[in-house]
């Protein structure tokens, strides 16, 4: 004789199946939501860290031409290309975000500055660009002494180059130049920036009311060009008939940096 299954047992089985289904559904939803949320947070932290790293690098580079006894001294800086921080919940494979990477490139700027008919090119540019999975790709750039940050389409100037008027009315312009070609490193660990400064000395251009010093800014990036022009105007340069002119003495300090980047090699 077949004994009927009790309703109570069937109810418990159905309840267990429903609970397991809800748990699986919740985990599935979390697997869809958690990685993008964590990944976006990590990528934003990485971009902010790059801004701080490049800003600190500018400060250290400026010290080399301010302190003449540091000329030809090689210095190094470490810049993070990715972040290993993932959070406790991301330790589970299903919740682990896909790590992006960044590319660090030391090379030449497309900015050219002409003072008194003499063109200064081969200006230094260090570019940090990310390949993100969850947020818009970011760019942090040291360009001819200024620091820019933003996206690949638009960057804002965060730190100005070393340009200004001295107490005697002389306009000073410090131009970092690259003397080591182009090097690049891509990855998701760390990049090392090695650089040595060789101060060439200041070249003087004299102007007066009758014959001012003409300054020309040339760049395919209109935003960079406009920022430089506004910075010079704030230092006493005037624009007449489309030309930038300074009625006084201009000193240009040219600093050659032998900058190279490479991947970080851990100590054995």
C-alpha positions as YAML, in Angstrom:
chain: A
units: angstrom
residues:
- id: 1
  name: UNK
  ca: [0.00, 0.00, 0.00]
- id: 2
  name: UNK
  ca: [1.41, 3.41, -1.04]
- id: 3
  name: UNK
  ca: [1.42, 5.93, 1.74]
- id: 4
  name: UNK
  ca: [0.48, 9.45, 0.64]
- id: 5
  name: UNK
  ca: [3.10, 12.20, 1.01]
- id: 6
  name: UNK
  ca: [2.14, 14.65, 3.70]
- id: 7
  name: UNK
  ca: [1.29, 18.19, 2.66]
- id: 8
  name: UNK
  ca: [3.70, 19.50, 5.28]
- id: 9
  name: UNK
  ca: [6.70, 17.79, 3.64]
- id: 10
  name: UNK
  ca: [5.77, 19.02, 0.18]
- id: 11
  name: UNK
  ca: [5.43, 22.56, 1.53]
- id: 12
  name: UNK
  ca: [8.89, 22.44, 3.09]
- id: 13
  name: UNK
  ca: [10.44, 21.22, -0.17]
- id: 14
  name: UNK
  ca: [8.70, 23.91, -2.21]
- id: 15
  name: UNK
  ca: [9.71, 26.57, 0.31]
- id: 16
  name: UNK
  ca: [13.35, 25.47, 0.18]
- id: 17
  name: UNK
  ca: [13.36, 25.53, -3.61]
- id: 18
  name: UNK
  ca: [11.84, 29.01, -3.64]
- id: 19
  name: UNK
  ca: [14.39, 30.31, -1.13]
- id: 20
  name: UNK
  ca: [17.28, 28.87, -3.13]
- id: 21
  name: UNK
  ca: [15.82, 30.43, -6.27]
- id: 22
  name: UNK
  ca: [15.67, 33.82, -4.58]
- id: 23
  name: UNK
  ca: [19.26, 33.47, -3.34]
- id: 24
  name: UNK
  ca: [20.50, 32.54, -6.81]
- id: 25
  name: UNK
  ca: [18.56, 35.45, -8.33]
- id: 26
  name: UNK
  ca: [19.98, 37.86, -5.75]
- id: 27
  name: UNK
  ca: [23.53, 36.65, -6.43]
- id: 28
  name: UNK
  ca: [22.95, 36.98, -10.17]
- id: 29
  name: UNK
  ca: [21.74, 40.56, -9.78]
- id: 30
  name: UNK
  ca: [24.69, 41.40, -7.52]
- id: 31
  name: UNK
  ca: [27.08, 39.92, -10.08]
- id: 32
  name: UNK
  ca: [25.63, 42.33, -12.62]
- id: 33
  name: UNK
  ca: [25.68, 45.39, -10.36]
- id: 34
  name: UNK
  ca: [28.65, 45.05, -8.00]
- id: 35
  name: UNK
  ca: [31.57, 44.78, -10.51]
- id: 36
  name: UNK
  ca: [30.61, 47.97, -12.44]
- id: 37
  name: UNK
  ca: [30.10, 49.88, -9.18]
- id: 38
  name: UNK
  ca: [33.41, 48.75, -7.69]
- id: 39
  name: UNK
  ca: [35.18, 49.12, -11.02]
- id: 40
  name: UNK
  ca: [33.99, 52.70, -11.50]
- id: 41
  name: UNK
  ca: [35.12, 53.61, -7.99]
- id: 42
  name: UNK
  ca: [38.55, 52.07, -8.53]
- id: 43
  name: UNK
  ca: [39.00, 53.81, -11.89]
- id: 44
  name: UNK
  ca: [38.07, 57.19, -10.37]
- id: 45
  name: UNK
  ca: [40.53, 56.62, -7.53]
- id: 46
  name: UNK
  ca: [43.22, 55.74, -10.07]
- id: 47
  name: UNK
  ca: [42.61, 58.96, -12.03]
- id: 48
  name: UNK
  ca: [42.80, 61.08, -8.87]
- id: 49
  name: UNK
  ca: [46.00, 59.30, -7.87]
- id: 50
  name: UNK
  ca: [47.52, 60.05, -11.28]
- id: 51
  name: UNK
  ca: [46.70, 63.75, -10.89]
- id: 52
  name: UNK
  ca: [48.52, 63.80, -7.56]
- id: 53
  name: UNK
  ca: [51.48, 61.80, -8.90]
- id: 54
  name: UNK
  ca: [51.99, 64.04, -11.95]
- id: 55
  name: UNK
  ca: [51.51, 67.20, -9.87]
- id: 56
  name: UNK
  ca: [54.16, 66.01, -7.41]
- id: 57
  name: UNK
  ca: [56.42, 65.22, -10.36]
- id: 58
  name: UNK
  ca: [56.11, 68.80, -11.64]
- id: 59
  name: UNK
  ca: [57.07, 70.10, -8.21]
- id: 60
  name: UNK
  ca: [60.17, 67.88, -8.11]
- id: 61
  name: UNK
  ca: [61.14, 68.85, -11.67]
- id: 62
  name: UNK
  ca: [60.89, 72.55, -10.83]
- id: 63
  name: UNK
  ca: [63.24, 72.03, -7.90]
- id: 64
  name: UNK
  ca: [65.96, 70.84, -10.29]
- id: 65
  name: UNK
  ca: [66.21, 74.17, -12.09]
- id: 66
  name: UNK
  ca: [65.60, 76.22, -8.95]
- id: 67
  name: UNK
  ca: [68.50, 74.48, -7.16]
- id: 68
  name: UNK
  ca: [71.50, 74.71, -9.48]
- id: 69
  name: UNK
  ca: [73.51, 72.20, -7.47]
- id: 70
  name: UNK
  ca: [70.98, 69.52, -8.54]
- id: 71
  name: UNK
  ca: [71.81, 69.89, -12.24]
- id: 72
  name: UNK
  ca: [72.63, 66.53, -13.90]
- id: 73
  name: UNK
  ca: [71.30, 64.66, -10.87]
- id: 74
  name: UNK
  ca: [69.06, 61.77, -11.95]
- id: 75
  name: UNK
  ca: [65.79, 61.43, -10.10]
- id: 76
  name: UNK
  ca: [62.99, 58.87, -10.31]
- id: 77
  name: UNK
  ca: [59.27, 58.86, -9.64]
- id: 78
  name: UNK
  ca: [56.81, 55.97, -9.35]
- id: 79
  name: UNK
  ca: [53.38, 56.33, -10.98]
- id: 80
  name: UNK
  ca: [50.65, 53.74, -10.50]
- id: 81
  name: UNK
  ca: [49.17, 52.35, -13.70]
- id: 82
  name: UNK
  ca: [46.39, 50.39, -11.99]
- id: 83
  name: UNK
  ca: [45.05, 49.71, -8.52]
- id: 84
  name: UNK
  ca: [45.04, 46.31, -6.76]
- id: 85
  name: UNK
  ca: [42.42, 47.46, -4.24]
- id: 86
  name: UNK
  ca: [39.17, 45.62, -4.92]
- id: 87
  name: UNK
  ca: [37.28, 45.40, -1.64]
- id: 88
  name: UNK
  ca: [36.18, 42.37, 0.37]
- id: 89
  name: UNK
  ca: [33.12, 41.46, -1.70]
- id: 90
  name: UNK
  ca: [35.24, 41.59, -4.86]
- id: 91
  name: UNK
  ca: [37.33, 38.69, -3.61]
- id: 92
  name: UNK
  ca: [34.64, 36.43, -5.07]
- id: 93
  name: UNK
  ca: [35.38, 35.80, -8.77]
- id: 94
  name: UNK
  ca: [31.83, 36.65, -9.87]
- id: 95
  name: UNK
  ca: [32.02, 40.06, -8.16]
- id: 96
  name: UNK
  ca: [35.57, 40.95, -9.21]
- id: 97
  name: UNK
  ca: [35.71, 43.94, -11.61]
- id: 98
  name: UNK
  ca: [37.86, 43.77, -14.72]
- id: 99
  name: UNK
  ca: [41.00, 45.78, -14.09]
- id: 100
  name: UNK
  ca: [41.83, 48.50, -16.60]
- id: 101
  name: UNK
  ca: [45.30, 49.73, -17.45]
- id: 102
  name: UNK
  ca: [47.13, 52.94, -18.23]
- id: 103
  name: UNK
  ca: [49.82, 54.08, -20.64]
- id: 104
  name: UNK
  ca: [52.61, 56.43, -19.58]
- id: 105
  name: UNK
  ca: [54.47, 58.21, -22.38]
- id: 106
  name: UNK
  ca: [57.36, 60.67, -22.24]
- id: 107
  name: UNK
  ca: [57.88, 62.55, -25.48]
- id: 108
  name: UNK
  ca: [57.47, 65.85, -27.28]
- id: 109
  name: UNK
  ca: [54.73, 68.43, -26.94]
- id: 110
  name: UNK
  ca: [53.11, 69.89, -30.03]
- id: 111
  name: UNK
  ca: [53.33, 73.33, -28.40]
- id: 112
  name: UNK
  ca: [55.83, 75.83, -29.82]
- id: 113
  name: UNK
  ca: [56.70, 79.19, -28.33]
- id: 114
  name: UNK
  ca: [58.45, 81.89, -30.33]
- id: 115
  name: UNK
  ca: [60.06, 84.78, -28.44]
- id: 116
  name: UNK
  ca: [61.70, 87.63, -30.30]
- id: 117
  name: UNK
  ca: [61.74, 85.61, -33.51]
- id: 118
  name: UNK
  ca: [63.42, 82.56, -31.89]
- id: 119
  name: UNK
  ca: [61.32, 79.38, -31.73]
- id: 120
  name: UNK
  ca: [61.47, 77.01, -28.76]
- id: 121
  name: UNK
  ca: [60.29, 73.54, -29.71]
- id: 122
  name: UNK
  ca: [61.05, 70.02, -28.47]
- id: 123
  name: UNK
  ca: [59.13, 70.92, -25.33]
- id: 124
  name: UNK
  ca: [58.54, 68.09, -22.88]
- id: 125
  name: UNK
  ca: [55.26, 66.23, -22.54]
- id: 126
  name: UNK
  ca: [54.45, 63.38, -20.16]
- id: 127
  name: UNK
  ca: [51.06, 61.79, -20.81]
- id: 128
  name: UNK
  ca: [49.14, 59.41, -18.56]
- id: 129
  name: UNK
  ca: [46.10, 57.92, -20.31]
- id: 130
  name: UNK
  ca: [43.81, 55.17, -19.05]
- id: 131
  name: UNK
  ca: [41.97, 52.33, -20.78]
- id: 132
  name: UNK
  ca: [38.94, 52.00, -18.51]
- id: 133
  name: UNK
  ca: [36.13, 49.44, -18.54]
- id: 134
  name: UNK
  ca: [33.48, 51.26, -16.49]
- id: 135
  name: UNK
  ca: [34.12, 55.02, -16.74]
- id: 136
  name: UNK
  ca: [35.25, 57.42, -19.42]
- id: 137
  name: UNK
  ca: [38.94, 57.23, -20.22]
- id: 138
  name: UNK
  ca: [40.96, 59.88, -18.40]
- id: 139
  name: UNK
  ca: [44.12, 61.80, -19.28]
- id: 140
  name: UNK
  ca: [46.63, 63.52, -17.03]
- id: 141
  name: UNK
  ca: [49.32, 65.45, -18.85]
- id: 142
  name: UNK
  ca: [52.44, 67.41, -17.99]
- id: 143
  name: UNK
  ca: [52.86, 69.66, -21.02]
- id: 144
  name: UNK
  ca: [55.61, 72.28, -21.29]
- id: 145
  name: UNK
  ca: [55.53, 72.92, -17.55]
- id: 146
  name: UNK
  ca: [51.76, 72.90, -17.06]
- id: 147
  name: UNK
  ca: [49.59, 70.07, -15.71]
- id: 148
  name: UNK
  ca: [46.29, 69.26, -17.43]
- id: 149
  name: UNK
  ca: [43.68, 66.67, -16.48]
- id: 150
  name: UNK
  ca: [40.38, 65.51, -17.92]
- id: 151
  name: UNK
  ca: [39.19, 63.21, -20.67]
- id: 152
  name: UNK
  ca: [40.77, 62.46, -24.03]
- id: 153
  name: UNK
  ca: [38.54, 65.08, -25.63]
- id: 154
  name: UNK
  ca: [38.89, 67.88, -23.06]
- id: 155
  name: UNK
  ca: [41.41, 68.75, -20.34]
- id: 156
  name: UNK
  ca: [41.57, 71.60, -17.85]
- id: 157
  name: UNK
  ca: [44.77, 73.21, -16.61]
- id: 158
  name: UNK
  ca: [45.37, 72.36, -12.97]
- id: 159
  name: UNK
  ca: [48.86, 73.78, -12.47]
- id: 160
  name: UNK
  ca: [50.28, 76.67, -14.47]
- id: 161
  name: UNK
  ca: [53.76, 76.67, -16.03]
- id: 162
  name: UNK
  ca: [56.55, 78.76, -14.56]
- id: 163
  name: UNK
  ca: [55.70, 82.11, -16.14]
- id: 164
  name: UNK
  ca: [55.52, 85.50, -14.42]
- id: 165
  name: UNK
  ca: [56.76, 89.03, -14.01]
- id: 166
  name: UNK
  ca: [59.65, 89.76, -11.68]
- id: 167
  name: UNK
  ca: [60.00, 92.70, -9.33]
- id: 168
  name: UNK
  ca: [62.00, 94.67, -11.90]
- id: 169
  name: UNK
  ca: [59.36, 94.16, -14.59]
- id: 170
  name: UNK
  ca: [61.21, 91.34, -16.38]
- id: 171
  name: UNK
  ca: [58.98, 88.62, -17.80]
- id: 172
  name: UNK
  ca: [60.33, 85.15, -16.97]
- id: 173
  name: UNK
  ca: [59.39, 82.06, -18.97]
- id: 174
  name: UNK
  ca: [60.76, 78.64, -17.99]
- id: 175
  name: UNK
  ca: [60.55, 76.05, -20.79]
- id: 176
  name: UNK
  ca: [61.20, 72.34, -20.08]
- id: 177
  name: UNK
  ca: [62.53, 70.56, -23.16]
- id: 178
  name: UNK
  ca: [62.88, 66.87, -23.94]
- id: 179
  name: UNK
  ca: [66.26, 65.51, -25.02]
- id: 180
  name: UNK
  ca: [65.66, 61.72, -24.86]
- id: 181
  name: UNK
  ca: [63.14, 61.02, -27.62]
- id: 182
  name: UNK
  ca: [59.94, 59.11, -26.88]
- id: 183
  name: UNK
  ca: [59.48, 56.20, -24.46]
- id: 184
  name: UNK
  ca: [56.31, 54.52, -23.30]
- id: 185
  name: UNK
  ca: [55.08, 51.84, -20.91]
- id: 186
  name: UNK
  ca: [51.66, 50.19, -20.70]
- id: 187
  name: UNK
  ca: [50.37, 47.85, -18.02]
- id: 188
  name: UNK
  ca: [48.40, 47.45, -14.83]
- id: 189
  name: UNK
  ca: [51.14, 47.76, -12.24]
- id: 190
  name: UNK
  ca: [53.57, 50.71, -11.93]
- id: 191
  name: UNK
  ca: [55.54, 52.95, -14.24]
- id: 192
  name: UNK
  ca: [58.87, 54.57, -13.41]
- id: 193
  name: UNK
  ca: [59.81, 58.04, -14.63]
- id: 194
  name: UNK
  ca: [63.55, 58.75, -14.74]
- id: 195
  name: UNK
  ca: [64.74, 62.26, -15.54]
- id: 196
  name: UNK
  ca: [67.84, 64.43, -15.38]
- id: 197
  name: UNK
  ca: [67.83, 68.21, -15.75]
- id: 198
  name: UNK
  ca: [70.46, 70.24, -17.57]
- id: 199
  name: UNK
  ca: [69.85, 73.97, -17.18]
- id: 200
  name: UNK
  ca: [70.96, 75.82, -20.32]
- id: 201
  name: UNK
  ca: [70.76, 79.26, -18.78]
- id: 202
  name: UNK
  ca: [68.48, 82.22, -19.48]
- id: 203
  name: UNK
  ca: [68.38, 84.02, -22.80]
- id: 204
  name: UNK
  ca: [67.41, 87.67, -22.67]
- id: 205
  name: UNK
  ca: [65.27, 89.62, -25.13]
- id: 206
  name: UNK
  ca: [65.07, 93.37, -24.69]
- id: 207
  name: UNK
  ca: [62.07, 95.43, -25.67]
- id: 208
  name: UNK
  ca: [60.82, 98.96, -25.10]
- id: 209
  name: UNK
  ca: [57.91, 101.17, -26.02]
- id: 210
  name: UNK
  ca: [59.17, 101.60, -29.55]
- id: 211
  name: UNK
  ca: [60.15, 97.98, -30.19]
- id: 212
  name: UNK
  ca: [58.36, 95.43, -27.97]
- id: 213
  name: UNK
  ca: [59.29, 91.74, -27.74]
- id: 214
  name: UNK
  ca: [56.89, 89.66, -29.84]
- id: 215
  name: UNK
  ca: [55.69, 86.34, -28.42]
- id: 216
  name: UNK
  ca: [53.85, 83.72, -30.45]
- id: 217
  name: UNK
  ca: [52.09, 80.59, -29.14]
- id: 218
  name: UNK
  ca: [51.56, 77.78, -31.66]
- id: 219
  name: UNK
  ca: [49.61, 74.60, -30.94]
- id: 220
  name: UNK
  ca: [47.03, 72.47, -32.78]
- id: 221
  name: UNK
  ca: [45.16, 72.35, -29.48]
- id: 222
  name: UNK
  ca: [43.26, 75.64, -29.31]
- id: 223
  name: UNK
  ca: [42.52, 75.12, -25.63]
- id: 224
  name: UNK
  ca: [46.22, 74.85, -24.72]
- id: 225
  name: UNK
  ca: [47.04, 77.84, -26.91]
- id: 226
  name: UNK
  ca: [44.33, 79.97, -25.30]
- id: 227
  name: UNK
  ca: [45.43, 79.02, -21.77]
- id: 228
  name: UNK
  ca: [49.02, 80.06, -22.51]
- id: 229
  name: UNK
  ca: [47.93, 83.32, -24.12]
- id: 230
  name: UNK
  ca: [45.73, 84.20, -21.14]
- id: 231
  name: UNK
  ca: [48.52, 83.34, -18.73]
- id: 232
  name: UNK
  ca: [50.95, 85.65, -20.57]
- id: 233
  name: UNK
  ca: [48.39, 88.44, -20.66]
- id: 234
  name: UNK
  ca: [47.96, 88.12, -16.89]
- id: 235
  name: UNK
  ca: [51.72, 88.70, -16.63]
- id: 236
  name: UNK
  ca: [51.67, 91.96, -18.58]
- id: 237
  name: UNK
  ca: [51.76, 90.80, -22.19]
- id: 238
  name: UNK
  ca: [49.39, 92.76, -24.42]
- id: 239
  name: UNK
  ca: [47.73, 91.76, -27.67]
- id: 240
  name: UNK
  ca: [47.83, 94.22, -30.53]
- id: 241
  name: UNK
  ca: [46.63, 93.47, -34.06]
- id: 242
  name: UNK
  ca: [46.53, 89.76, -33.21]
- id: 243
  name: UNK
  ca: [50.13, 89.72, -31.92]
- id: 244
  name: UNK
  ca: [51.31, 89.18, -28.34]
- id: 245
  name: UNK
  ca: [53.83, 91.84, -27.31]
- id: 246
  name: UNK
  ca: [55.74, 92.68, -24.17]
- id: 247
  name: UNK
  ca: [57.09, 96.18, -23.59]
- id: 248
  name: UNK
  ca: [60.08, 95.26, -21.50]
- id: 249
  name: UNK
  ca: [62.71, 92.63, -20.91]
- id: 250
  name: UNK
  ca: [61.93, 88.92, -21.42]
- id: 251
  name: UNK
  ca: [64.10, 86.10, -20.05]
- id: 252
  name: UNK
  ca: [63.59, 82.52, -21.25]
- id: 253
  name: UNK
  ca: [65.16, 79.77, -19.14]
- id: 254
  name: UNK
  ca: [65.57, 76.58, -21.17]
- id: 255
  name: UNK
  ca: [65.85, 73.36, -19.14]
- id: 256
  name: UNK
  ca: [66.66, 70.11, -20.95]
- id: 257
  name: UNK
  ca: [65.19, 67.04, -19.28]
- id: 258
  name: UNK
  ca: [66.41, 63.61, -20.32]
- id: 259
  name: UNK
  ca: [63.17, 61.90, -19.37]
- id: 260
  name: UNK
  ca: [62.45, 58.21, -19.93]
- id: 261
  name: UNK
  ca: [59.72, 55.90, -18.65]
- id: 262
  name: UNK
  ca: [59.85, 52.17, -18.01]
- id: 263
  name: UNK
  ca: [58.04, 49.42, -16.19]
- id: 264
  name: UNK
  ca: [58.77, 48.93, -12.52]
- id: 265
  name: UNK
  ca: [61.16, 46.05, -11.88]
- id: 266
  name: UNK
  ca: [60.82, 44.61, -8.35]
- id: 267
  name: UNK
  ca: [63.91, 43.98, -6.25]
- id: 268
  name: UNK
  ca: [64.96, 40.33, -6.20]
...
